[in-house]
């Protein structure tokens, strides 16, 4: 059971499998962009791993908020992320994303949304404009490192929030946002699903179906 203020009715225009992909990824993206980063219209955003579950929704939320959205994704996922509303897709396997961002936005971006961590997080400061913000959901950014780059940093660990889920539901029901694509596995193949996820190149989400 859950507290009533932590839940919301699922969108009426999608099925249970699609709905199951929304709450964790959706709230993570929402709280990162709007609670932590205070994203507003007219800003420029770099979303790392835009083809992933969180990235897929972050692109759409940011675009709906009026931001210009750049994202990193493998070449085979470019059509997918562009279809979600990204203004430009950067193939991180073939080019340095900081150089690509600086070509698209010479002054840097207002926000980098880090869903990868490690060296990607460290390099991301180079894509920010002075006073920009880095938000991570993987590694807690070092405040001192952020200050050295003239940036602000936040770490987000998702919290249950029924009100925000209702707002996300409204966006889905209006057609402004769509769930990430997903691959479905029967519960008895959970181990195979875990191995698939561990590879790190899943487009969207993986759903376990319980009979």
N, C-alpha and C positions, 0 to 999 in steps of 0.2 A: 504494500500500500504506500501511497504518497500523500503528502499534505496537499490540500485542495489548491493552495496558491502556487503549487509547483507544476501543475498540469493544465492542459487546455484541450478542447476537442480537436481531433485531427481534421485536416482539411477535407471538405466533402467531395473534392474533385480528384482525389488520388486514392490508391488502394493501400492496404495495410503495409505491404512491403516497402512501398515508396515512403509512406509516412514514418516508418521506423528509422529511416535514414536522416530525418530532420532534427529531432530535439538536441542531441549532443553537438552535432556539427553546426546546426543553425544557431544555437545559443552561444557557442564558442565564437563563431564569426561575428555575431551581433554584438556581444559584450566587448570583443576586441576593437571593433571599428567604432562603435558609438559610445560605449561607456568609458573605455580606456583612451582611445585616440581622439574622441570628439569629432569624428569625421563630419565635414560639411560640404555643401555644394561648391563646385569650382576647384576643389583640391585635386592633387594628383597622387595616385596610390600605386604602389608596386605590391602585388599579391604573389608570394612565392607558392609554387606547386598548385597552380590554378586548376588543374584537372583533378585534384584530390577532393575528398568529401567536404572538408572545411573550405578549401579554396574555391570550389564550385559555387558555394553559396556566398562567400565573401565577395567574389566578382560581382554577383548580381545585386547584393545589398549595396555595395559601393556605387555601382552604376545607377541604381534606383535613387540613391541619395544625391546624384548629380556630380559625381566625381569622374575624373578621367582615370581609366584603369589599365595598367600594364600588368602583365603576368608572365611568370616563367613556366614553361611546359616543354616536354619533348615534342619534336616536330610532328609526330603522329597525332598529338593531341591539340594541335593548333586550331583546327576547324572546330573542335569541341569547345575550347575556351572562347573563341571568337563568337561562337553561337550563343554563349552565355552573356555576351555583352562587352568583353574585353576590347579595348581600343587597339592594343598591340600585344602580340605574343612573342616572347623571347625564348629561343632554344638554348637553354643553359648548357647543353652538351656540345654545342658548336661555337658559342660565343660567350664572352665575359658579360654577365648581366649588367654589371655596373657601367661598362662602356656603352651597352645598348640603351640603358636608361638615360645616360647622359646625352646620347644622340637624340633621343625622343624628347627629353626634357632637360635642356642644357643647364638650367638652374637647379636641377635636382627635384625630387618628389617630396611632398609633404609628409607622406607616411609610407613606411615599409612594413608589411605584415609578414612576419617570419613564421612559417609553419614547417621549417626544415631544421634550423639550428646549426650548431657547429660552425664551420668556416663560412657558411652562407650568411649566418648572422653577423659575423665579424666583418665580412666584406660589404654588408648591406649599408653600413654607415656611409660608405662612399657614394651611395645613390641618393642620399638625403640632402635636401637644401638646408642651409643654416637654420637652426631652430626646429628642424623636422622631428618626427617621432618614429621610433621603432617599437613595434609591439610583437612580442614573441609568445608562443604557446608551447615551446619546446625547452629552451634553455633560459634561465633567468638572466637577463642582461646585467652586466656590471655597471652600476651607476657612474663609476669613475670613467669607464671607457666611453660611455655616452657623453659625459661632460667634455671629455677630450675632443670629441667630434662635434661639439656644439649642438648636441641633440638631446632629446628626452627619450626615456625608455620605459616600457611597462611589460610586466609579465601577467598573463591572464590564465587563471584556472577557472573553468566554467562553473557557474552556480545555477541551480534550478530556478526558473523564473516563468511562472505561468502567464504573466502579463506580456512578456516579450514573445512567448510562444504564440499567443493570440495574434500579436502583430505580424509575426511571420506567417501564420495561417492565413491571415487576411491577404497578404501579398501573394501567396500561392493560389488562393481561390480567385484572386483578381487576374491571375495570369502574369503578373509582373515578375514573379520568381517561380522557377521550377525546381523540383528536387534534382539532386545529382543523379546521374545514371548509376545503376547498381548491377552487380553480378550476384545471382542467388545460388546458395548451396543448401542442400538438405542438412539438418542438424547432425546426422551421422557422419557427414564429411567435414565436420568442423576443423579437424586437423589439417585437411587439405586447404581449407579456406584460410587458416592461420598461415600456412606456408605461402599461399598466394599473396597475402597481405605483407608478409615479411620481405618479400621481394622488393617492395617499395615503389612499384610502378602501376598500382591499381588505379584505373580511371574511376572516379566517383567512389562508391561505397561497396562493401560486401554485406549481403544480408543472409542470415541463417534462417531457414524456414523450419518451423516446428510443426509437426503434423498435429 
